[in-house]
Amino acid sequence: MTRVWKWNRPVTVREVLEDLQQERSIAYTTVMTVLDNLHQKGWVRRESEGRAYRYEAVSTRAAYAAALMNDAWSQSDNPAAALVAFFGMMSEEQRQALRDAIRIVQGPETPAQAPETPAPAPETPAQGRETPTPEPETPPPGPGAASDGGER
């Protein structure tokens, strides 16, 4: 997939082979088998060109990585613990990228919430109507209650 994404255009087995052979010895049939497997799994599409095929990525590298992460996360028996462990492995730069991604997914911020505030998002009242938050009621003192903070 890396070679297919690298060119960002339909490629032939021969092109991928020649590129790979700059780094190591590899057989044409090996490259052909791998590209055929990727086609069968739905990661690349192919079009016939003479006696060969041209292969093209179905999705971006980012979408592929996201699908792999989602698959691994969904197989966990404790997804929250898996996320905590994953976040713990991240560099500060990766955590900042995660915060940026969350901001993009969540959309514009509300004025009442600061960007680094971990507080939960406020609930939206039904049909946009403001619902006043009731003040907590203090129960009246019961019989024998001291009103001056003395012995009870």
C-alpha positions as CSV (number, residue, x, y, z in Angstrom):
1,M,0.0,0.0,0.0
2,T,2.9,2.4,0.8
3,R,4.0,2.2,-2.8
4,V,0.5,2.7,-4.2
5,W,0.0,5.8,-1.9
6,K,3.4,7.1,-2.8
7,W,2.5,7.8,-6.4
8,N,-1.1,8.8,-5.8
9,R,-2.1,7.4,-9.2
10,P,-2.9,4.0,-10.7
11,V,0.3,1.9,-10.8
12,T,1.3,-1.4,-12.5
13,V,2.9,-4.4,-10.8
14,R,6.1,-3.6,-12.9
15,E,6.3,-0.1,-11.5
16,V,5.9,-1.3,-7.9
17,L,8.4,-4.1,-8.6
18,E,11.1,-1.7,-10.0
19,D,10.6,0.6,-7.0
20,L,11.0,-2.2,-4.5
21,Q,14.0,-3.6,-6.3
22,Q,15.9,-0.4,-5.5
23,E,15.9,-1.6,-1.9
24,R,15.8,-5.4,-2.1
25,S,15.5,-8.4,-4.3
26,I,11.9,-9.3,-4.9
27,A,10.0,-11.4,-7.5
28,Y,7.4,-10.1,-9.9
29,T,5.0,-12.8,-8.8
30,T,5.3,-11.7,-5.1
31,V,4.3,-8.1,-5.9
32,M,1.5,-9.4,-8.2
33,T,0.2,-11.6,-5.4
34,V,0.3,-8.9,-2.8
35,L,-1.5,-6.4,-5.1
36,D,-4.1,-9.1,-6.0
37,N,-4.7,-9.8,-2.2
38,L,-5.1,-6.0,-1.6
39,H,-7.7,-6.0,-4.4
40,Q,-9.6,-8.9,-3.0
41,K,-9.7,-7.2,0.4
42,G,-11.0,-4.0,-1.1
43,W,-8.0,-1.8,-0.4
44,V,-7.2,-1.2,-4.1
45,R,-9.3,-1.2,-7.3
46,R,-7.8,-2.3,-10.6
47,E,-8.4,-1.6,-14.3
48,S,-7.2,-3.7,-17.1
49,E,-4.6,-2.1,-19.4
50,G,-3.6,-4.5,-22.1
51,R,-2.3,-7.7,-20.5
52,A,-1.7,-6.0,-17.1
53,Y,-3.7,-4.2,-14.4
54,R,-3.3,-0.7,-13.0
55,Y,-4.0,-0.6,-9.3
56,E,-5.2,2.4,-7.4
57,A,-5.8,3.0,-3.7
58,V,-9.5,3.0,-2.7
59,S,-8.9,5.2,0.4
60,T,-6.2,7.4,1.8
61,R,-3.4,6.3,4.0
62,A,-5.1,8.3,6.9
63,A,-8.4,6.4,6.4
64,Y,-6.5,3.1,6.3
65,A,-4.7,3.9,9.6
66,A,-8.0,5.0,11.2
67,A,-9.6,1.7,10.2
68,L,-6.7,-0.2,11.7
69,M,-7.0,1.7,15.0
70,N,-10.7,1.3,15.1
71,D,-10.5,-2.4,14.5
72,A,-7.9,-2.9,17.2
73,W,-9.9,-0.7,19.7
74,S,-13.1,-2.5,19.0
75,Q,-11.5,-5.9,19.8
76,S,-10.6,-4.7,23.3
77,D,-12.6,-6.1,26.2
78,N,-12.0,-2.7,28.0
79,P,-12.0,0.1,25.3
80,A,-11.5,2.8,27.9
81,A,-8.4,1.1,29.3
82,A,-7.1,0.5,25.8
83,L,-7.5,4.3,25.0
84,V,-5.7,5.3,28.2
85,A,-2.9,2.9,27.4
86,F,-2.7,4.2,23.8
87,F,-2.7,7.9,24.9
88,G,0.0,7.1,27.4
89,M,2.2,5.9,24.5
90,M,1.8,9.1,22.6
91,S,4.4,11.9,22.3
92,E,3.4,15.4,23.3
93,E,3.2,16.2,19.5
94,Q,0.8,13.3,19.0
95,R,-1.4,14.4,21.9
96,Q,-1.5,17.9,20.4
97,A,-2.5,16.4,17.1
98,L,-5.3,14.5,18.9
99,R,-6.5,17.6,20.6
100,D,-6.6,19.4,17.2
101,A,-8.5,16.5,15.7
102,I,-11.1,16.5,18.5
103,R,-11.6,20.2,18.0
104,I,-12.2,19.6,14.2
105,V,-14.7,16.8,14.9
106,Q,-16.6,18.8,17.6
107,G,-16.8,21.9,15.5
108,P,-16.7,25.5,16.7
109,E,-16.3,26.1,20.5
110,T,-19.0,27.6,22.6
111,P,-18.0,30.9,24.2
112,A,-18.5,29.5,27.7
113,Q,-16.0,26.7,27.3
114,A,-12.2,27.3,27.1
115,P,-10.2,25.2,24.6
116,E,-8.2,23.3,27.3
117,T,-11.1,22.9,29.7
118,P,-11.8,19.2,30.3
119,A,-15.3,19.9,31.5
120,P,-18.1,18.1,29.7
121,A,-20.1,20.0,27.1
122,P,-23.2,21.7,28.4
123,E,-26.4,20.0,27.7
124,T,-28.6,21.7,25.1
125,P,-32.1,22.5,26.4
126,A,-35.0,21.0,24.4
127,Q,-35.9,22.9,21.3
128,G,-33.4,25.7,22.1
129,R,-35.3,27.0,25.1
130,E,-33.3,28.2,28.1
131,T,-34.0,26.1,31.1
132,P,-33.0,27.8,34.4
133,T,-30.8,25.8,36.7
134,P,-32.6,25.5,40.0
135,E,-30.7,26.7,43.1
136,P,-30.1,23.9,45.6
137,E,-32.7,24.2,48.4
138,T,-31.6,24.3,52.0
139,P,-34.1,22.3,54.1
140,P,-35.5,24.2,57.1
141,P,-33.9,23.3,60.4
142,G,-35.6,20.3,62.1
143,P,-36.6,20.1,65.7
144,G,-33.7,20.4,68.0
145,A,-31.4,21.8,65.3
146,A,-29.0,24.4,66.5
147,S,-29.1,27.6,64.4
148,D,-25.9,29.0,65.8
149,G,-23.6,26.2,65.0
150,G,-23.5,25.0,68.6
151,E,-23.9,21.5,70.0
152,R,-26.3,19.1,68.2
